[in-house]
């Protein structure tokens, strides 16, 4: 559920940074030296868990574990999430540094609140650990979905449909994560209710091996200039077509020229305005889950978009086929011709963007090293 760069408006970005900074400062003030290893384990689990994803509708969803992290760490979930998201942005290009504050706030704030609620219900109301964990897990995902949806809604009217799609796509994860968190909290309560660390390490090791073959849930677009139209395909980095995604054709000044949605095989076709001259256009695609990708098409200097009259002069209009059938036939021919090239691009892109086992272990190593530095400095301060 990472929000990509270039999606959110400036006020939303500023609000996210402010809230993340305040939450991280407060979370660090609540973090004791004894809880630092626990915080490191949670941060590593958050770093790995989001690599386990499945495609749902027009996008992909994945485990968040923010409710579990909030149950274990409380407000200290903020620094744990900030480190995990920072490493994901640097190592895997998930989200981005510009939206780091907004992503951290959207994940950590509802996770901390839901986790603290589940902990309070188990301690004060004596509800079963599974029920407390279910409240924390499902509440964390539901709250994160609402936060991301609000961020998209406040960033422009064009993203309001994306916000609704995001909420719908994450409803299954609300239930799944509630059940997963419920079982984990039940296991913790029965085995090590005071330590709350060894069970998390076991779960982290499991997610590490499950996530190693997982693909990055990134969106890709392949587009080219075809006569008076811009045609292309949208797909995830594992090659799965992105169905029903909004596609916009923008001018160099970000003026919206045309809009459409991808078809059942991820394809789209947009007509170019009949202008005398156009040097560049941009194709922007969003999947409704905060993911965004774009590509720029550059025309040679002075090149014109082929108009209908030019097509007729070239003999295209001499066909007896209706215009709609002719266009569909042309798209199918072009699709077959570029299919081998597209498959090669998909393989290369997957190889480059796929987080390998070594990269995942490297990210976890950074977290372990950070925990070691904090403990070392804390021990020196205590003994000095």
C-alpha positions as CSV (number, residue, x, y, z in Angstrom):
1,X,0.0,0.0,0.0
2,X,2.9,2.3,-0.7
3,X,2.0,5.7,-2.1
4,X,4.2,6.5,-5.1
5,X,6.0,9.8,-5.6
6,X,4.1,12.4,-7.7
7,X,0.7,11.4,-6.5
8,X,0.1,13.5,-3.3
9,X,-0.4,17.2,-3.1
10,X,2.1,19.4,-1.3
11,X,-0.2,20.1,1.8
12,X,-0.8,16.3,2.2
13,X,3.0,15.7,2.0
14,X,3.7,18.4,4.6
15,X,1.1,17.0,6.9
16,X,2.5,13.5,6.6
17,X,6.1,14.7,7.3
18,X,4.9,16.7,10.4
19,X,2.9,13.8,11.8
20,X,5.7,11.3,11.1
21,X,8.3,13.5,12.8
22,X,6.1,14.1,15.9
23,X,5.2,10.4,16.1
24,X,8.8,9.3,15.7
25,X,10.0,11.7,18.4
26,X,7.3,10.6,20.8
27,X,7.9,6.9,20.0
28,X,11.6,7.2,20.7
29,X,10.9,8.9,24.0
30,X,8.9,5.9,25.0
31,X,11.4,3.3,23.8
32,X,13.5,1.9,26.6
33,X,16.9,0.2,26.0
34,X,15.3,-3.2,26.9
35,X,12.7,-2.7,24.1
36,X,15.3,-1.8,21.4
37,X,15.8,-5.5,20.3
38,X,12.1,-6.0,20.2
39,X,11.7,-2.8,18.1
40,X,14.4,-4.1,15.7
41,X,12.6,-7.4,15.2
42,X,9.3,-5.7,14.5
43,X,11.0,-3.3,12.1
44,X,12.6,-6.2,10.2
45,X,9.3,-8.0,10.1
46,X,7.6,-4.9,8.6
47,X,10.4,-4.6,6.1
48,X,9.9,-8.2,4.9
49,X,6.2,-8.6,5.2
50,X,5.2,-6.1,2.6
51,X,7.2,-8.1,0.0
52,X,4.5,-10.9,0.3
53,X,1.8,-9.7,-2.0
54,X,-1.0,-10.9,-4.3
55,X,-2.7,-9.2,-7.2
56,X,-6.3,-8.1,-6.4
57,X,-8.3,-6.3,-9.1
58,X,-6.3,-3.5,-10.6
59,X,-3.5,-3.6,-8.0
60,X,-1.8,-5.8,-5.4
61,X,-2.2,-6.1,-1.7
62,X,0.1,-7.4,1.0
63,X,0.4,-7.9,4.7
64,X,1.1,-4.8,6.7
65,X,1.5,-6.2,10.3
66,X,1.0,-2.6,11.6
67,X,-1.6,-3.7,14.1
68,X,0.7,-6.4,15.4
69,X,3.6,-3.9,15.6
70,X,1.4,-1.4,17.5
71,X,0.3,-4.2,19.9
72,X,4.0,-5.0,20.7
73,X,5.5,-1.5,20.6
74,X,2.8,1.0,21.1
75,X,3.9,4.5,19.9
76,X,7.4,3.1,19.3
77,X,5.9,1.7,16.1
78,X,6.7,5.0,14.4
79,X,10.5,4.7,14.4
80,X,10.3,1.0,13.6
81,X,8.1,1.8,10.5
82,X,10.1,4.8,9.5
83,X,13.3,2.7,9.3
84,X,11.6,-0.2,7.4
85,X,10.0,2.2,4.8
86,X,13.3,4.1,4.4
87,X,15.2,0.9,3.6
88,X,12.4,-0.2,1.2
89,X,12.6,3.2,-0.6
90,X,16.3,3.0,-0.9
91,X,16.8,-0.6,-1.7
92,X,13.7,-1.5,-3.7
93,X,12.3,1.9,-4.8
94,X,9.0,1.2,-3.0
95,X,7.2,4.5,-2.4
96,X,10.0,7.1,-2.3
97,X,11.8,9.5,-0.1
98,X,9.4,12.4,-0.9
99,X,6.4,10.4,0.4
100,X,8.2,8.7,3.2
101,X,6.5,10.8,5.9
102,X,3.1,10.3,4.4
103,X,3.6,6.5,4.1
104,X,5.0,6.3,7.6
105,X,2.0,8.2,9.0
106,X,-0.5,6.2,7.1
107,X,0.9,2.9,8.3
108,X,2.2,3.7,11.9
109,X,-0.6,5.9,13.2
110,X,-3.5,3.5,12.8
111,X,-1.3,0.6,13.7
112,X,-0.3,2.1,17.0
113,X,-3.9,3.1,17.8
114,X,-5.3,-0.3,16.9
115,X,-2.5,-2.1,18.7
116,X,-3.0,-0.1,21.9
117,X,-6.7,-0.7,21.7
118,X,-6.2,-4.5,21.4
119,X,-3.7,-4.4,24.3
120,X,-6.2,-2.4,26.4
121,X,-9.1,-4.8,25.6
122,X,-7.0,-7.8,26.6
123,X,-5.6,-6.3,29.8
124,X,-8.6,-4.3,31.1
125,X,-11.6,-6.1,29.6
126,X,-10.1,-9.6,29.8
127,X,-11.1,-10.5,26.2
128,X,-9.3,-13.6,24.7
129,X,-5.9,-12.9,23.2
130,X,-7.1,-14.0,19.8
131,X,-9.9,-11.5,19.8
132,X,-7.5,-8.7,21.0
133,X,-5.1,-9.6,18.2
134,X,-7.9,-9.6,15.6
135,X,-9.0,-6.2,16.7
136,X,-5.4,-4.9,16.4
137,X,-4.6,-6.6,13.1
138,X,-7.9,-5.8,11.3
139,X,-8.1,-2.3,12.8
140,X,-4.5,-1.5,11.7
141,X,-5.2,-2.4,8.1
142,X,-8.6,-0.7,8.0
143,X,-7.1,2.4,9.5
144,X,-4.2,2.4,7.1
145,X,-6.6,2.0,4.1
146,X,-8.6,4.9,5.3
147,X,-5.5,7.1,5.8
148,X,-4.2,6.4,2.3
149,X,-7.7,6.9,0.9
150,X,-8.0,10.3,2.6
151,X,-4.5,11.3,1.4
152,X,-5.5,10.5,-2.2
153,X,-8.9,12.2,-1.8
154,X,-7.3,15.4,-0.5
155,X,-4.8,15.4,-3.3
156,X,-7.3,16.0,-6.1
157,X,-10.7,15.0,-7.4
158,X,-9.2,12.7,-10.0
159,X,-7.9,10.4,-7.2
160,X,-11.2,10.0,-5.4
161,X,-12.1,6.9,-7.5
162,X,-8.7,5.5,-6.7
163,X,-9.4,6.0,-3.0
164,X,-12.7,4.0,-3.2
165,X,-10.9,1.2,-5.2
166,X,-8.2,1.0,-2.6
167,X,-10.7,0.5,0.3
168,X,-12.5,-2.2,-1.6
169,X,-9.3,-4.0,-2.6
170,X,-8.0,-4.1,1.0
171,X,-11.2,-5.5,2.6
172,X,-10.0,-9.1,2.2
173,X,-6.7,-8.2,3.9
174,X,-8.5,-6.7,6.8
175,X,-10.0,-10.1,7.6
176,X,-6.8,-12.1,6.8
177,X,-4.5,-9.9,8.8
178,X,-6.9,-9.9,11.7
179,X,-6.8,-13.7,11.8
180,X,-3.0,-13.8,11.4
181,X,-2.5,-11.3,14.2
182,X,-4.9,-13.1,16.4
183,X,-3.0,-16.3,16.1
184,X,0.3,-14.6,16.8
185,X,-0.9,-12.7,19.8
186,X,-2.5,-16.0,21.2
187,X,0.9,-17.7,20.7
188,X,2.7,-14.9,22.4
189,X,0.3,-14.8,25.3
190,X,0.7,-18.6,25.9
191,X,4.4,-18.8,25.6
192,X,6.2,-15.6,26.5
193,X,3.8,-12.9,27.5
194,X,6.5,-10.8,29.1
195,X,9.2,-11.1,26.5
196,X,7.1,-10.8,23.3
197,X,10.2,-11.3,21.2
198,X,11.1,-14.9,20.4
199,X,7.7,-15.6,18.7
200,X,8.2,-12.6,16.5
201,X,11.6,-13.8,15.5
202,X,10.1,-17.1,14.4
203,X,7.5,-15.3,12.4
204,X,10.1,-13.0,10.9
205,X,12.2,-16.0,9.8
206,X,9.1,-17.5,8.2
207,X,8.2,-14.3,6.3
208,X,11.9,-14.0,5.2
209,X,11.8,-17.3,3.3
210,X,8.3,-16.8,2.0
211,X,9.1,-13.3,0.7
212,X,12.3,-14.3,-1.0
213,X,10.6,-15.3,-4.3
214,X,8.0,-12.5,-4.2
215,X,8.0,-9.9,-6.8
216,X,8.0,-6.2,-6.2
217,X,4.4,-4.9,-6.7
218,X,5.4,-2.2,-9.1
219,X,3.4,-0.9,-12.0
220,X,5.0,-0.6,-15.5
221,X,3.7,0.9,-18.7
222,X,4.9,0.2,-22.3
223,X,3.7,2.8,-24.8
224,X,4.5,3.9,-28.3
225,X,3.3,6.3,-31.0
226,X,1.1,4.6,-33.6
227,X,-0.1,7.0,-36.3
228,X,-2.6,9.4,-34.7
229,X,-2.9,7.3,-31.5
230,X,-0.8,6.4,-28.5
231,X,-1.1,2.6,-27.8
232,X,0.4,0.5,-25.1
233,X,0.1,-1.9,-22.2
234,X,0.2,-1.7,-18.4
235,X,1.4,-4.6,-16.3
236,X,2.9,-5.5,-12.9
237,X,6.6,-6.3,-12.7
238,X,5.7,-10.0,-12.7
239,X,4.1,-9.6,-16.1
240,X,0.4,-9.8,-14.9
241,X,-1.8,-7.4,-16.9
242,X,-3.1,-4.4,-14.9
243,X,-6.8,-4.3,-15.7
244,X,-9.1,-1.3,-15.4
245,X,-6.3,1.2,-14.5
246,X,-6.9,4.9,-15.3
247,X,-4.6,6.1,-18.1
248,X,-4.0,9.8,-18.9
249,X,-2.3,11.4,-21.8
250,X,-0.6,14.6,-20.7
251,X,1.1,17.4,-22.6
252,X,4.5,18.6,-21.7
253,X,2.7,21.2,-19.5
254,X,0.8,18.4,-17.7
255,X,-2.5,19.4,-19.5
256,X,-4.8,16.4,-19.7
257,X,-5.3,15.6,-23.4
258,X,-7.1,12.2,-23.3
259,X,-8.2,9.6,-20.7
260,X,-9.2,6.0,-20.7
261,X,-8.9,2.7,-18.8
262,X,-6.9,-0.4,-19.6
263,X,-8.8,-3.4,-21.0
264,X,-8.8,-7.0,-19.7
265,X,-5.3,-7.6,-21.0
266,X,-3.9,-4.3,-19.8
267,X,-4.0,-2.6,-23.2
268,X,-5.0,1.0,-24.0
269,X,-5.3,3.3,-27.0
270,X,-5.6,7.1,-26.8
271,X,-6.0,9.5,-29.7
272,X,-3.6,12.4,-30.2
273,X,-5.2,15.8,-30.6
274,X,-4.9,17.2,-34.1
275,X,-2.2,19.8,-33.6
276,X,0.3,21.0,-36.0
277,X,3.2,20.2,-33.8
278,X,3.9,18.3,-30.6
279,X,7.3,17.4,-29.3
280,X,6.5,15.3,-26.2
281,X,3.5,13.7,-24.5
282,X,3.4,11.8,-21.2
283,X,1.4,8.6,-20.4
284,X,0.5,8.4,-16.7
285,X,-1.1,5.4,-15.1
286,X,-2.4,4.9,-11.6
287,X,-3.7,1.6,-10.2
288,X,-6.0,3.0,-7.5
289,X,-3.7,1.8,-4.7
290,X,-1.3,4.7,-4.6
291,X,1.0,3.2,-7.2
292,X,1.9,5.4,-10.2
293,X,4.0,5.0,-13.3
294,X,4.6,7.2,-16.3
295,X,6.6,7.3,-19.5
296,X,7.4,10.1,-22.0
297,X,7.1,9.8,-25.7
298,X,9.3,12.1,-27.7
299,X,8.6,13.0,-31.3
300,X,11.2,14.2,-33.8
301,X,11.3,17.9,-34.3
302,X,8.4,19.1,-36.4
303,X,6.7,15.7,-36.5
304,X,3.0,15.9,-36.8
305,X,0.4,13.6,-35.5
306,X,-1.2,11.8,-38.4
307,X,-4.7,13.1,-38.9
308,X,-7.6,11.4,-40.4
309,X,-7.1,13.2,-43.8
310,X,-3.5,12.1,-43.9
311,X,-4.5,8.5,-43.1
312,X,-7.0,8.6,-45.9
313,X,-4.3,9.9,-48.3
314,X,-2.1,7.0,-47.2
315,X,-4.8,4.6,-48.2
316,X,-6.0,3.6,-44.7
317,X,-9.5,4.9,-45.3
318,X,-9.9,2.8,-48.4
319,X,-10.7,-0.3,-46.3
320,X,-14.3,-1.4,-46.3
321,X,-14.1,-2.3,-42.6
322,X,-15.9,0.0,-40.1
323,X,-13.6,2.4,-38.3
324,X,-13.9,0.5,-34.9
325,X,-13.1,-2.9,-36.4
326,X,-10.2,-1.4,-38.4
327,X,-8.8,0.1,-35.2
328,X,-9.2,-3.1,-33.3
329,X,-7.5,-5.1,-36.1
330,X,-4.6,-2.6,-36.2
331,X,-4.1,-2.9,-32.4
332,X,-4.1,-6.7,-32.6
333,X,-1.5,-6.7,-35.4
334,X,0.7,-4.3,-33.5
335,X,0.2,-6.2,-30.3
336,X,1.4,-9.5,-31.9
337,X,4.4,-7.7,-33.5
338,X,5.6,-6.2,-30.2
339,X,4.7,-9.1,-28.0
340,X,8.2,-10.7,-28.1
341,X,9.7,-7.3,-27.3
342,X,7.3,-6.7,-24.5
343,X,8.0,-10.1,-23.0
344,X,11.8,-9.4,-23.1
345,X,11.2,-6.0,-21.4
346,X,9.1,-7.7,-18.7
347,X,11.8,-10.2,-18.0
348,X,14.5,-7.6,-17.9
349,X,12.4,-5.3,-15.7
350,X,11.5,-8.2,-13.3
351,X,15.1,-9.2,-13.0
352,X,16.2,-5.6,-12.2
353,X,13.3,-4.7,-9.8
354,X,12.9,-8.1,-8.2
355,X,14.1,-8.0,-4.6
356,X,16.5,-11.0,-4.3
357,X,17.2,-12.9,-1.1
358,X,20.6,-11.1,-0.8
359,X,18.9,-7.7,-1.0
360,X,16.3,-8.6,1.6
361,X,19.0,-10.0,4.0
362,X,21.0,-6.9,3.4
363,X,18.1,-4.7,4.5
364,X,17.6,-6.8,7.6
365,X,21.3,-6.4,8.2
366,X,21.0,-2.7,8.3
367,X,18.3,-2.9,10.9
368,X,20.3,-5.3,13.0
369,X,23.3,-3.0,12.7
370,X,21.3,0.0,13.8
371,X,20.0,-1.9,16.8
372,X,23.5,-2.9,17.7
373,X,24.7,0.7,17.5
374,X,21.9,1.9,19.8
375,X,22.5,-0.8,22.3
376,X,26.3,-0.1,22.3
377,X,25.8,3.6,22.8
378,X,23.2,2.9,25.5
379,X,25.6,0.5,27.3
380,X,28.4,3.0,27.1
381,X,26.2,5.7,28.5
382,X,25.1,3.4,31.3
383,X,28.6,2.4,32.3
384,X,30.2,5.7,31.7
